[in-house]
Amino acid sequence: MPLERPVLLINLIAMKILRTDQNNKEFKKLVVELNKELEIIDGPYHTFYSQFNGIETLKQVVIVYEKDKAIGCGGFKFIQENVVEIKRMFVLPSQRKKGIAGFVLKEIEAWAKELGCLKCILETGKNLPNAVNLYTKNRYLRIPNYEPYVDIDNSLCFEKHL
């Protein structure tokens, strides 16, 4: 059952956040936009990454709304009993630089912690400097690439203990 969270003000614009799952229609629309963007950014790596970015296993999804329009999202899945992998982080290009991605990330971490998670891990690409900045600013530490990204030069992996 989706859970709507309290409103947050970012740059004096009212935002609300929804906890839901991979079946949410707005989430699916945002993922389509994310995939279009990544196809360009990832170039020859896109086919490789696509096989690991399906949303079927994302039982925990966060969506940020502005005036009832979905503008950002992210999700996570358990990969071990107390470890989650963050996936499908995205904010519409027109809504970037407003702190929305950080809002999504904090909500994901809070939800994961509520579910007993002790650590979050994630993979992002070298061609996504804004993503790298987001994670380092939020105290994620670079770690050796984990499977399936071990030999992928374009991949950067991070973790954060909650």
C-alpha positions as CSV (number, residue, x, y, z in Angstrom):
1,M,0.0,0.0,0.0
2,P,1.5,3.4,-1.0
3,L,2.4,5.7,1.8
4,E,2.4,9.4,1.2
5,R,4.9,11.3,3.2
6,P,4.8,14.9,4.6
7,V,5.2,17.8,2.3
8,L,8.7,19.3,2.1
9,L,9.6,22.8,0.9
10,I,12.5,23.0,-1.5
11,N,13.2,26.5,-2.8
12,L,9.8,27.5,-1.6
13,I,8.0,25.0,-3.8
14,A,5.8,22.4,-2.1
15,M,6.9,18.8,-2.8
16,K,5.4,15.6,-1.6
17,I,6.9,12.2,-1.6
18,L,5.2,8.8,-2.1
19,R,6.5,5.4,-1.1
20,T,5.2,2.8,-3.6
21,D,6.6,0.0,-5.7
22,Q,7.6,-0.8,-9.3
23,N,4.0,-1.0,-10.5
24,N,3.4,2.7,-10.1
25,K,2.5,4.3,-13.5
26,E,4.3,7.6,-12.8
27,F,7.5,5.7,-11.8
28,K,7.3,3.7,-15.0
29,K,7.1,7.0,-17.0
30,L,10.1,8.5,-15.2
31,V,12.1,5.3,-15.9
32,V,11.3,5.6,-19.6
33,E,12.8,9.1,-19.5
34,L,15.8,7.9,-17.5
35,N,16.5,5.2,-20.0
36,K,16.3,7.6,-22.9
37,E,18.9,9.9,-21.2
38,L,21.2,7.0,-20.3
39,E,21.1,5.6,-23.8
40,I,22.9,8.7,-24.9
41,I,25.2,9.1,-21.9
42,D,26.2,5.5,-21.7
43,G,26.8,5.0,-25.4
44,P,28.3,1.6,-26.1
45,Y,27.8,0.5,-22.4
46,H,24.0,1.0,-22.5
47,T,23.2,-2.5,-23.6
48,F,25.3,-3.9,-20.8
49,Y,23.8,-1.7,-18.1
50,S,20.2,-2.3,-19.4
51,Q,20.2,-5.9,-18.4
52,F,20.7,-4.9,-14.7
53,N,18.3,-2.0,-14.6
54,G,14.9,-3.8,-14.9
55,I,12.4,-2.5,-12.4
56,E,10.7,-5.9,-11.7
57,T,12.6,-6.4,-8.5
58,L,12.1,-2.9,-7.0
59,K,9.6,-3.5,-4.3
60,Q,10.5,-0.1,-2.7
61,V,10.2,3.0,-4.9
62,V,10.1,6.6,-3.9
63,I,8.5,9.3,-6.1
64,V,8.6,13.1,-5.6
65,Y,5.7,15.2,-6.8
66,E,5.4,18.9,-7.4
67,K,1.8,20.0,-7.8
68,D,0.7,16.4,-8.5
69,K,3.3,15.9,-11.2
70,A,5.9,13.2,-10.7
71,I,9.3,14.8,-11.1
72,G,11.8,12.5,-9.5
73,C,12.3,8.9,-8.3
74,G,14.5,6.2,-7.0
75,G,14.2,2.7,-5.6
76,F,16.1,0.0,-3.9
77,K,16.2,-3.8,-3.6
78,F,17.6,-6.1,-1.0
79,I,20.7,-7.9,-2.2
80,Q,21.6,-9.4,1.2
81,E,19.7,-9.5,4.4
82,N,20.8,-6.1,5.6
83,V,22.1,-4.6,2.4
84,V,20.2,-2.8,-0.3
85,E,21.2,-1.6,-3.8
86,I,19.9,1.8,-4.8
87,K,18.6,1.8,-8.4
88,R,16.8,4.1,-10.9
89,M,17.6,7.5,-9.4
90,F,16.3,10.2,-11.7
91,V,15.0,13.8,-11.7
92,L,13.5,15.4,-14.7
93,P,16.0,17.7,-16.4
94,S,13.7,20.7,-15.9
95,Q,13.7,20.0,-12.1
96,R,17.4,19.6,-11.4
97,K,19.5,21.7,-9.1
98,K,16.7,22.0,-6.6
99,G,17.8,19.4,-4.1
100,I,15.2,16.9,-5.3
101,A,17.7,14.0,-5.8
102,G,19.0,14.5,-2.3
103,F,15.5,14.4,-1.0
104,V,14.8,11.1,-2.8
105,L,18.1,9.7,-1.5
106,K,17.4,10.6,2.1
107,E,13.9,9.0,1.9
108,I,15.4,5.8,0.4
109,E,17.9,5.6,3.2
110,A,15.2,6.2,5.8
111,W,12.9,3.6,4.4
112,A,15.8,1.1,4.0
113,K,16.8,1.7,7.6
114,E,13.2,1.2,8.8
115,L,13.3,-2.2,7.1
116,G,16.5,-3.2,8.9
117,C,19.1,-2.3,6.3
118,L,22.6,-1.5,7.6
119,K,24.2,-0.5,4.3
120,C,23.3,0.9,0.9
121,I,25.4,0.2,-2.2
122,L,25.0,1.6,-5.7
123,E,26.7,1.8,-9.1
124,T,26.8,4.9,-11.3
125,G,28.8,5.9,-14.3
126,K,31.9,8.0,-14.8
127,N,29.9,10.1,-17.3
128,L,27.4,11.1,-14.6
129,P,29.4,13.7,-12.6
130,N,26.2,15.1,-11.0
131,A,25.3,11.7,-9.7
132,V,28.9,11.1,-8.3
133,N,28.7,14.5,-6.6
134,L,25.3,13.7,-5.1
135,Y,26.5,10.5,-3.6
136,T,29.8,11.8,-2.3
137,K,28.1,14.9,-0.8
138,N,25.8,12.4,1.0
139,R,28.7,10.5,2.5
140,Y,28.8,7.6,0.1
141,L,32.3,6.2,-0.1
142,R,33.9,4.7,-3.3
143,I,34.4,1.0,-3.1
144,P,35.8,-1.6,-5.5
145,N,33.3,-2.4,-8.2
146,Y,31.0,-5.2,-7.3
147,E,29.5,-7.8,-9.5
148,P,28.4,-7.4,-12.3
149,Y,30.5,-4.2,-12.7
150,V,33.9,-5.6,-11.6
151,D,35.6,-5.2,-15.0
152,I,33.5,-2.3,-16.3
153,D,35.9,0.7,-16.5
154,N,32.9,3.1,-16.9
155,S,31.4,2.1,-13.6
156,L,31.9,3.6,-10.1
157,C,30.5,1.8,-7.1
158,F,29.7,3.4,-3.7
159,E,28.5,2.4,-0.3
160,K,27.1,4.0,2.8
161,H,26.6,2.5,6.3
162,L,23.4,3.6,7.8
